[in-house]
């Protein structure tokens, strides 16, 4: 039978007054990184109608698309600490554990860091969002935010396919840069002097895992040879899941300005930095990296740029003291990790029994009643934020933001039943579950 090919076309032309696609939700989550995904899944679990919007064409934010490769701050300190965050985190970890060579618990001398396969994580996010019935809008940037008094009532987004307008009762600010709160005209914070460097991750394949240098060996050689290779950062480390022959390398410091043209230029410079770092590895550690090649570059990895001005400004003194707030919603013990100078960073660790807490007040913009932030744009000073913006507590913050908005309903996040919220988030503030076998615990002790 002869094949019949379709040849028909039609002429189309954009109408100047093409209406925006209208969506309505109980809760709209702006930002689909680990904090935003956690918020969206928790809000859906609570029975809320949820829309999640992101500027990238894929879910996962930096956790997937910048190839961060590690869950930091998810466990307490010590060789085999207890888990800090549950709920969404449990489901996520269980899925990664069910997939071959997709997760690795690195029990370091200070804490446990979880290495993960970003592709598997991304697919879990996509499947979970679809199963939860969450409406997704990708590749969307904010055009306008409509504010009535102390409430955001509607936000207009633009995609390459046209405009989308979302009307929602409550909003989760999980954009990373406080883009929603900023465009709404509410107060935000930025570092007083200078900024915080981001990083350009690069994935190398065909490495010899058995010959992989330690982070200290890499750092010592970088300090010695950095000028020869034009390296800005003088320290570096790699994350490897055993048996895959792949390493995600973190060896750069890249400026992350908020100006659109400068941000684009710095993104290109970041890849150039990463390529020079790979050349350094191939020549200086030939046994491990001599045959390596770049499999992929992540999107720019951004640590801290701009964040909300909340009803509580979390301070580094409160972090150091382990202040446990009446409205605590998440916790971690991750070190102060402030990347505020080009060649290195501040790294201040805590004792094994230490934990510090994130209050709801740091998630709620002081000038707005129906927004809860989650992730790296909550309110804190620069040093304190550097310790709580990692992915473990970000999961907890996302869940807390969803619960706060659920409790607030059409009212204010500043006037919710705190006892009810404490009950809902108690696992992420109180629970101590060890995710290790008896054999692992005996070995640690």
N, C-alpha and C positions, 0 to 999 in steps of 0.2 A: 504494500500500500504506500502510495506516494506521501511524503511528509508535507503537511500544510503549515507554512510559516506565517505567523501573524505579522502583518506589515502596516496595519492601520495606525495612524497617530491623530492627535487633535491639537489645535493651537490653544494655549492658555495664556492668560495675562493677569498679573496681580492687580486686585482691586485695592485702591488706596485706603478704603475704609473697611478692610477685611476685619471682621470682629475677632476678638480674642476668644479662644476656647475657654469655657468657664468650668471650673471645678469647685466643689464644696467639700469641706472636711471638718471633722471635729478638731483634729490636730494636724497641722502641716509641719513637717520636718524639713528644714532648709540645711542641706548638707548630708551626704550619704557615705561618710567615713564610718569608722567603728562606733563613734558616739551617736551619730545620726541613725545608723542602722539599728543599734541597740534601742534607741528611743522609739523608733518606728515599730519594731517588733513588740516592744513592751506595750505601747499604746494599742496595737492591734489585739494583743492578748487581753487587754482590759475591755475589749469590745468597742473601741473607738474606730470611727472611720478615719483613715490615715492617708495623706498624700505626702510623698517624699520627693524632694526636688534637689538636683545637683547640677553643677556647672559642667561636669565631665560627661562624656557619652557612655559611662559605665558606672555601676555601683562600686562602692569600696573605698572611695577617697584615697588618702595616702596609704592606708593599711594594705590595699591591694595595688593601686596604680603607681605609687611611689616606691613600692617594694621595700617597705620598712623592715619586713622579715622577722621581727621579734615582738612578742608581747612582753613589755616591761611593766614592773609594778603590780603584777597580778598575784604575787606571793609575798609572804612576809620574809624577813631577813633570816639568814642562816642557810646552811647547806641544803636542807630540805624543809623549807618553811611551809606554813599552812596557807591555803588559798584565801584571798581577800574578797573576791567578787564571784557571784554565783548567778543563777538565772540564765540570762542570755550567754554568759561565759561558759556555763556548764554544757549547754547545747553545742556551742561552737567547738569547745575542746573535744567533746565526745565524737563529733563528726570528723575532726582532724585525726583523732586517734584511730578511727575506723578505716582510714585510708592509708595505704602502704607508703611509708617514708614521707609523711606529710607533716609530722610534728616531732620535735625533739626537745626534751626538758634538759637544759644545761644547768646543772647544779654547781654554781660557782662558790667561791669562798664567802661571798657576801650575801648572795640571793640567788633565786632561781629565775632564769630567763627562758622563755619559750620561743624556739625557732619554729617557723611554720612555712608551708608552701603557699605562696600568695595566690596561685591559680585555684587551688582547692578551697582556700578561704573565700575567694571571689565567687566561686560557684555555689558555695554554701549560702552566702549572702543572697544571691540571686534566687535560688530555690526557696529560701526561707521567706523572702519578701513576696514572691509569687503565691506561695502556699498560704500566707497570711492575708491575702486579698488586698494588699497595699497598692494604691495607685502611684505609678512612678512617672516622673517627668525628668528626662535627662538632657544634658546639653543646654541647660537653661540658665540664663543670667538675669539678675534682678534689674528691671526697668524702673519700677516705681513702687513705693510702699504707701498704702493709704492708712492714715492714722486718724482715729477719732478719740480725742482726749488722751487717755493713758493706754489706749488699746490699738493694736494693729488689727485692722478688719479685713484687709485684702492686699494681696501683692501681685503685681504684674511681672511676668517673666517673658523673655524672648528666647526662642530657639531658632535654629536654622529653618524650621518648618512653619514658623509662625508664632504668634503670641499665645500665652496661657495665663489666665487670671485665676488665682486661688483665693477663695474666701474661707476663712477658718475661725473657729472659736479660740483656739490656742495655737501657739507657735513654739517650736523648738529651734533655737539658734545653735546650729551645729556646723556652720559654714567654715569654721576655723579662723576667719578674719573678722568675725562679728559683722558680716556684710549686711544681714537683715537689720540689725539694730542700728548700724551706721546709716543705712539708706533711709531708715525711718526717722532719723534726726535725733535719736536719743544719745545720751552721753556715752562715750567710749574712752578707753585708755590706750596709750602707746608708751613705749619706753621713753624716759625723759632724755637720755643721752644715748646716741647710737642705736643699734638694733641687735637682734639675736640672729646668728647665722643659721641657715638651713644646711641641708646636705643633698648631694646628688648621688643616689645609690646606683650601683652597677652590678649586674649579675655576670659572673664568670663561669664558664663551663670547661670541662676537661682539665680539672686540677688534680693534683695528687694529694688526696686528703691526708695520707700518712705523713707527708712532709710539710704540712701546714704550719707556718710559724705562729707563735703566740702573739697576742696583741702587744705585749711588751717588746718583743723582738722587732715587730713592725714599727712601733713607735720609736725605738732607739735608732733604727736605721733611717727612719724618716727625718729625725732630728739631725742626723749626720749628713744625709744626702738630699734633703729637700730642695736646696738651692740648685743642685745639679739638674733637677727635673722640673723646676719651676712650680713646686708644690706650695700652696698656701698653708694648709693644715699640716702640723708636724706630729700627727698621731693617726692611727687607723686601726680598724678591726674588721674581722670577717665572721659571717654567720653560716655555718655548714650543718645540714642535716646529714648524718653519717650514711654513707652508701650511695649518694647521688652524684658525687663528683662535681658539685656545683657550690659556689660560694657567693653570697651577697656581701659586697664590700662597701664599708662606710669609711671613706677616707678624704672627704672634701668639706670645705666650709664655703658656703655660697650665700652672698647677701640676698635678702628676700624683701625688696622694697614694695610698697603699695602702689607706687606710680605705675600705670599700665605699660608704658614704653620701657622704663627701667627694669620692671619685672621680667619682661620678655627678653631683654638683653642679658640679664643675669642668668636666666634659664639656659641660654646658649653657652655662657661662660662656665656654668656648672658642668656641662657635659665635657667641655674642654679640660676642666680640672680633673674630672674622673678619668678621662682618657690618659692624661699624663700620669695619674696615679697607677693605672694599669701597666703602663710602660715601666714605671718604677718597680712594680711587683715582678714583672716578667724578667727583668734584668737582675734585680737584687735578691730574689728568692726563686731562682730558676728551677730548683728541684720540685717545688710545689706549683709554680705558676708559669714555668717556661713554655709549656704547650697550651696554656689557657687562651681562651678567646672570649670576647664580649658576646654574651647571649642577648642581653637587653639592658637598656638604661631605663630607670624609673622616671616618672614625672618628678618635677622638683619637690624635694622634701622640705616642708616648712615647719619650723618649730613654734615661733611666737612672732606675731606682727601687731595685731590690734585686738583688744578684747573689751568686753562690756564693763560698764561702771555699775556694779551690783549694790545690793543693800548691805553686803559685807565684803570688805576688802581683805582677802586672806593674806597674811603676812608671813615672812620667813621666820619671824620669832614664834609665831603660832605653829609653824611646821616643826621647828626645832623642839618646841615644848610638847609636841604631840597633843595639842589642845583638842579635847573632845567636845564638840559643840552640841547644844540641845537639838539643833536641826541638822546634825551630821547625816549625810546621805551616801558617802563613799569614803574609802580609805586606801592608803598605800604606805609603803616605807621606802619608796624609790629615792635614791640620793638627790640632792640638789645638783642639777645638771645644766648649768647655765653656759651656753655657747655664745659668749659676748666678746670674745677676742679671736682673731683670725687663726692663730696657730695652735690653739688648744681650747680648753674649757675648764670651768670650775666643777669639781667632782667632790662633793662632801657627803660622806656616808653616815649612816645611823647605826645604833646598836641593834643586836639581834632581837630584842624584845620591843623595839620601837614600832609605833604606827602613828601616822598623822591623818587627819580627817578633813573632809571637804564639806562645808556647810551649805545648806540650801541657799542661804543669803548670797553666796558667791555665784549662784546660778541664775539669780533673778535680778534683772535690770531694775535699778532703783526708780526709774522714771516710767516704767511700763508695768501693766498689770497682767498681761496674758502671754508673756514670753518667759521661757526657761532655757538657759544656755546649757550646753554640754560640750566637753572637750577642751581644746586649747584656747577657747575664747571666754572662759569664765573669769571672774574678777579676782585678781591676786597681784601682789607685786612681782616683779620680773623673776626674782630668785625663787619665790614660792611657787609660781606657775611652772617653773622649769622642773619641779618635782612632782607635780600632779597632772601634767598634760600628757603623760604616757598612756599607752593603750589599756592597761588594766583598769585604772580608775576611770578612764573615759567610758568604758562599758558601764560601770556603776553610775556615772553621771547621766548617761543617756537614759538608763532605766529610771533614775530618780526624776529627771525632767518630765518624762511621760507620766509618772505617778502624780507629780505635783500639779500638772495641768489637768489631769483627770479629776483630782480632788477639787481643783479650783472651779471647773466647769465654766460658767459665764461670769464667775466672780474673779477675785484677784489672787494671784499666786502668793501675795504677801499676807493673805488672811486665811490660809487653809488650816485644816485641823492637823497640827503637827504631830499629835499622838497617833493619828491614823497613818500619817506618812512614815513615822518611825517604825510602826508595825510592818508596813509594806517593805521597807528597805532594810529591815533588821539583819537579814543574812549578810548583806554587804557592809554592815557596820560591826556586827557582833560575832558572827559564825566563825569557827576555826575548824576547817576540814583539811586533813592531810591527804593529798592526792597520791600518796606513795605506798608501795607494797611494804609489808613487814620487813622483808629482806633489805629494801632500800633504807628504811628507817634505822634498822640495826647497823647497817654500814655507815650511816651518817653519824650515829652516836659513838 
